[in-house]
Amino acid sequence: MNEARQKEVPPSPEELTSLIDAVAREQDRNAFARLFGYFAPRVKSFLMRSGLADFAAEEVTQEVMIAVWRKASYFDPGKAGASTWVFTIARNQRIDRLRRTQSRTTDHLLDPSDEPDMPPSGEDITITAEREEGVRKALATLPSEQATIVRLSFFAEKPHAEIARELGIPLGTVKSRVRLALNRLRALLDNDI
Amino acid sequence: MTINHHPSDETLMRMATGTLSAGPALVVSVHIEGCAVCRNRMANFEAIGGAILDEMPPVPLAADLFGRTMERLEAAQPLQARDRPTIKHPELGLKLPRAMQDCEVGPWKWLGPGFQWSKVKIAGNPDAKVMLLKGRAGLHLPAHGHTGLEFMQILSGSLSDERGQYFPGDLDEAGDDVDHRPVVGQESDCICLAALEGDTRLHGLLGRLLRPIVGF
């Protein structure tokens, strides 16, 4: 029994955004500790689900959190929600790790996409919040076998063949489910200009 | 400028998940740089990644991971803006998209009458099959098919084939079901950035032409 340890309520998307902002503006360590508490166990979980062993997943998680600290001032809430931003960092760190054998690490460099061009407008922030909400709704609306395929596509390195193996279904079925899921998502998220 | 040809949903999803190989990913990045519609689609797929990260069941971390991370932060060098040597390729005769700023781009080399190529090297991925192609106005490219996906982004001029017409900003994604015979528009030379996925090979005359020189 662990009564002393209260179940911590995860921060809301708005709180996560303001925590990143506090790190960016004041290098606020308490804010970073809360970001770490929320994101690190989930990033590690995501990386392990993507095939990294425990130790490697933890190493990459550390790189991801270091990048969160260092790039905090480049976070643009008009372009992406906090979790989406951290997801893209984790994705890039994972790619970096896979390529590291042949390339220098780019850890200390900024991606072109990191560069803030203009402060985000209120409208951009609203659009981003709507997008974040929209994809969550869409994922919840997809038939479960399609939602599963979409989730697995975010983990596997060779999506189709590995997904087929994991689900024990033929490759052709995976391909048609991916297609159905993408068509459905497109209809659900059709917020094109 | 209206862009009529875009990467498929599947390609954008793979780009968002980080599973598209370096060559095609470069071509798609160049497309996204100039296409607001695909920037929006890509943002949707990345947001799905964010949603999935949120729903991951948290796993235990080494007890000292936070402490070790803080130690590394103390020691870390401040972030430096990327060195941005302006890539000067006067002989290429075009302004390269930002997405290509880390690429090493070779000089134009002869491939056939009115037909040139230039090797594009991606930092960290020297083996990616990606190149610039230039054809003179009106050139008929050799008919070819591919064993896998071919990605082609038009940078200047225009191309057409049996399936449509491609202008600057358009991206053509051709799978193994496509056999085509692109023709360069009459109005000017055409330059495009092309990549093949993985071990995709070209067949037909174009394949025979490219393989010994380019290694495709």
Interface residues (C-beta under 8 A of the other chain):
Chain A: R29 A33 F36 F39 A40 P41 R42 V43 K44 S45 F46 M48 R49 E58 T61 Q62 M65 I66 W69 R70 K71 K79 A80 G81 A82 S83 T84 W85 V86 F87 T88 A90 R91 N92 R94 I95 R99 Q102 S103 R104 T106 H108 L109 L110 P112 R131 E132 G134 V135 R136 A138 L139 V150 R151 S153 F154 A156 E157 K158 P159 V178 R179 L182 N183 L185 R186 L189 N191 D192 I193
Chain B: D9 E10 M13 R14 A16 T17 G18 T19 A36 V37 N40 R41 A43 N44 E46 A47 I48 G49 G50 A51 I52 L53 D54 M56 P57 P58 V59 P60 L61 A62 L65 F66 R68 T69 M70 R72 L73 A76 Q77 L79 Q80 A81 R82 R98 A99 Q101 A123 G124 N125 P126
